[in-house]
């Protein structure tokens, strides 16, 4: 009988190790880390904190292209400030409140899209661009327009307070990106829930 106890103890430890994993970070800590990685432009690391649904494109794939040669524009997207406050948990979901300030980049984006549309209609050189050339051309336009508006002190900030849902997934708290306010904060108000806003220069 004495020999059985050590075996049972080992089995109990093994069963405990195979049980559900408890997150090493709290929901607020995980959200803080995600937002910090976003500010640093570490999109692959931020991806690890995103709750991915079937068919979702990785966050890093959506954002990495901006970093190619467009630091002036991206720096403004990453210039948001945030504070996480209240945390409310129910089952495997937690809601964390975020207070944030970000630069409104809609006027930059709207002006560039307007100019680009006119060039596509009238400039044969632009009409012949392949995808890579067009992306670089747009990046250059965004960078130039951002720098111009900054020099003229025309970039305004937006303050908001909103809840973020954190979902426990595979032993880790992850961010539910199906959140209009969060997406707008991270993209300078240009996008909301995966779609571009109306580029009329106003903040909806």
C-alpha positions in Angstrom: 0.0 0.0 0.0 2.9 2.4 0.8 4.1 2.0 -2.8 0.8 3.1 -4.2 0.8 6.5 -2.6 3.8 7.9 -4.5 2.2 6.6 -7.8 -1.1 8.3 -6.9 0.7 11.5 -6.1 2.4 11.5 -9.5 -0.9 10.8 -11.2 -2.6 13.7 -9.4 0.2 16.1 -10.4 -0.1 14.9 -14.1 -3.8 15.4 -14.1 -3.4 18.9 -12.6 -0.9 19.8 -15.3 -3.3 18.7 -18.0 -6.2 20.7 -16.6 -7.3 24.1 -17.8 -4.5 26.7 -17.9 -4.9 29.8 -15.8 -3.7 33.0 -17.5 -0.4 34.4 -16.1 -1.6 37.9 -16.9 -4.8 39.6 -15.7 -7.2 40.9 -18.4 -6.0 44.5 -17.7 -2.4 43.5 -17.9 -2.9 41.6 -21.2 -4.7 44.6 -22.7 -2.0 47.0 -21.5 0.6 44.8 -23.1 -1.3 44.6 -26.4 -1.7 48.4 -26.6 1.9 48.9 -25.7 3.0 46.6 -28.5 0.7 48.5 -30.9 2.3 51.8 -29.8 5.8 50.3 -30.5 4.8 49.0 -33.9 5.4 45.4 -32.7 2.4 44.0 -34.6 3.5 40.3 -34.6 3.8 40.5 -30.8 0.4 42.3 -30.6 -1.1 39.5 -32.6 -0.5 37.1 -29.7 -3.0 39.1 -27.7 -5.8 39.1 -30.4 -8.7 36.8 -30.1 -8.7 35.2 -33.6 -11.8 33.9 -35.2 -11.8 31.5 -38.1 -10.8 33.3 -41.3 -9.4 36.3 -39.6 -6.4 38.0 -41.2 -3.6 38.5 -38.7 -3.4 42.0 -37.4 0.3 42.2 -38.4 -0.6 41.4 -42.0 -3.1 44.3 -42.1 -0.8 46.9 -40.5 2.8 45.9 -41.6 2.5 47.4 -45.0 2.2 50.9 -43.5 5.7 50.6 -42.0 7.4 50.2 -45.4 8.3 53.8 -46.0 5.7 55.9 -44.2 7.0 56.6 -40.8 5.5 60.1 -40.6 2.0 58.7 -41.0 2.5 55.6 -38.8 4.2 57.6 -36.0 0.9 59.6 -35.7 -1.2 56.4 -35.6 1.1 55.1 -32.8 1.0 58.4 -30.8 -2.1 57.4 -28.9 -2.2 57.6 -25.1 -4.3 55.2 -23.0 -5.3 54.4 -19.5 -7.1 51.2 -18.4 -9.5 51.4 -15.5 -12.5 49.3 -14.4 -12.4 45.6 -14.9 -15.6 43.4 -14.8 -15.5 39.6 -15.2 -18.3 37.2 -16.1 -17.4 33.6 -17.0 -14.6 33.6 -19.6 -15.0 37.2 -20.6 -13.9 40.4 -18.9 -14.6 44.0 -19.8 -11.9 46.6 -19.3 -12.6 50.3 -19.6 -10.1 52.3 -21.7 -9.6 56.0 -21.7 -7.6 57.2 -24.7 -6.4 60.1 -26.7 -5.4 59.8 -30.4 -4.6 62.0 -33.3 -7.5 62.3 -35.8 -6.0 61.3 -39.2 -9.2 61.5 -41.2 -8.3 64.9 -42.7 -5.0 63.5 -43.9 -6.5 60.4 -45.3 -9.4 62.3 -46.9 -7.1 64.8 -48.7 -4.8 62.1 -50.0 -7.7 59.9 -51.3 -9.2 62.9 -53.0 -5.9 63.8 -54.7 -5.2 60.2 -55.6 -8.6 59.8 -57.3 -8.0 62.9 -59.4 -4.5 61.6 -60.4 -5.8 58.2 -61.3 -8.3 59.8 -63.6 -5.8 62.2 -65.3 -2.2 61.0 -64.9 -1.2 58.2 -67.3 1.9 57.5 -65.2 -0.2 56.8 -62.1 -2.6 54.7 -64.2 0.3 52.4 -65.1 1.4 51.7 -61.5 1.4 48.1 -60.3 0.2 47.3 -56.7 3.7 47.8 -55.2 4.2 51.1 -56.9 0.8 52.3 -56.0 1.3 51.5 -52.3 4.6 53.3 -52.3 3.0 56.3 -54.1 0.2 56.4 -51.5 2.7 56.1 -48.6 4.7 59.0 -50.0 1.5 61.1 -50.3 0.4 60.3 -46.8 3.8 61.1 -45.4 4.0 64.4 -47.2 0.4 65.4 -46.2 1.0 64.4 -42.6 4.2 66.5 -42.4 2.4 69.5 -44.0 -0.5 69.4 -41.6 1.8 69.0 -38.6 3.8 72.0 -39.7 0.6 74.0 -39.9 -0.6 72.6 -36.5 -3.8 71.2 -38.2 -3.7 67.8 -36.5 -6.4 67.5 -33.9 -6.8 64.9 -31.1 -9.8 62.9 -30.1 -10.6 61.7 -26.6 -12.8 58.7 -25.9 -13.8 56.3 -23.2 -14.9 52.8 -24.1 -15.1 49.2 -23.0 -12.9 46.4 -24.4 -13.9 42.8 -24.1 -11.2 40.4 -23.1 -11.7 36.7 -23.8 -9.9 33.8 -22.1 -8.6 31.6 -24.9 -6.0 28.8 -24.5 -4.8 29.9 -21.1 -4.4 33.6 -22.1 -6.6 36.7 -22.0 -7.0 38.1 -25.5 -8.5 41.2 -27.1 -11.8 41.0 -29.0 -11.1 43.3 -32.0 -14.8 43.5 -33.0 -14.8 46.9 -31.3 -15.5 50.0 -33.2 -14.0 52.5 -30.7 -10.8 50.4 -30.3 -10.2 50.1 -34.0 -10.8 53.8 -34.5 -8.3 54.6 -31.7 -5.6 52.4 -33.3 -6.1 53.7 -36.8 -6.4 57.4 -36.1 -10.2 57.3 -36.7 -9.8 56.1 -40.3 -11.2 52.7 -39.8 -14.0 51.3 -37.6 -14.7 47.6 -37.3 -12.6 46.8 -40.4 -14.2 49.3 -42.7 -13.0 52.8 -43.8 -15.0 55.7 -42.6 -16.5 58.3 -44.9 -13.5 60.4 -45.9 -15.3 63.7 -45.7 -13.0 65.1 -43.1 -15.5 64.8 -40.3 -15.3 62.5 -37.3 -18.4 60.4 -37.0 
